[in-house]
Amino acid sequence: MEETILSLAQSLCGAEDQRLPYLEALCRAAQERWSRRLKSGVSQEECREAMECASALWAAADFLESDGQGVSSFTAGELTIHERTGEDRSAMCQGMRRAAQRLMAPYAQMEDFCFREVRG
C-alpha cells in the first residue's frame, strides 16, 4: 500500500527524486492519519483503494503547501497544472483535501462534525 500511495502522490505533486524522502514521510503520516480515523469495525483492507487515493491526495497537498521551492507547472499523464499564485496553490490543496475526505467518508470518522448539547 505504501508504494502505491507514494507513486500516486508523486504523480500528483511532481516531486523530484531528491524530495522523495520528504514526500514519503508525508505519505506515511497521511496513511496513519486515515488509519486512526477508521470507523469501528472497518479494516484498512476494506477501504484499501480509497485509503490509497485519500492518503496520496493529502500527502501531495501537504507537500505542495510546504514546498518552498514551488513549481510553475507539472504534468501527470495528460493532466497539466500551471501555478499562478499562492492563493491558487492553497485553493488547489484544499480541493485535494476535500476530495480525500469525500473518498474516505463511508469509512472514516470526519473531523468537521460534532454534536453539541442545546439547553431548552
Rosetta blueprint (number, residue, H / E / L):
1 M L
2 E H
3 E H
4 T H
5 I H
6 L H
7 S H
8 L H
9 A H
10 Q H
11 S H
12 L H
13 C H
14 G L
15 A L
16 E L
17 D H
18 Q H
19 R H
20 L H
21 P H
22 Y H
23 L H
24 E H
25 A H
26 L H
27 C H
28 R H
29 A H
30 A H
31 Q H
32 E H
33 R H
34 W H
35 S H
36 R H
37 R L
38 L E
39 K L
40 S L
41 G L
42 V L
43 S L
44 Q L
45 E L
46 E L
47 C L
48 R H
49 E H
50 A H
51 M H
52 E H
53 C H
54 A H
55 S H
56 A H
57 L H
58 W H
59 A H
60 A H
61 A H
62 D H
63 F H
64 L H
65 E H
66 S H
67 D L
68 G L
69 Q L
70 G L
71 V L
72 S L
73 S E
74 F E
75 T E
76 A E
77 G L
78 E L
79 L E
80 T E
81 I E
82 H E
83 E L
84 R L
85 T L
86 G H
87 E H
88 D H
89 R H
90 S H
91 A H
92 M H
93 C H
94 Q H
95 G H
96 M H
97 R H
98 R H
99 A H
100 A H
101 Q H
102 R H
103 L H
104 M H
105 A L
106 P L
107 Y L
108 A E
109 Q L
110 M L
111 E L
112 D L
113 F L
114 C L
115 F L
116 R L
117 E L
118 V L
119 R L
120 G L
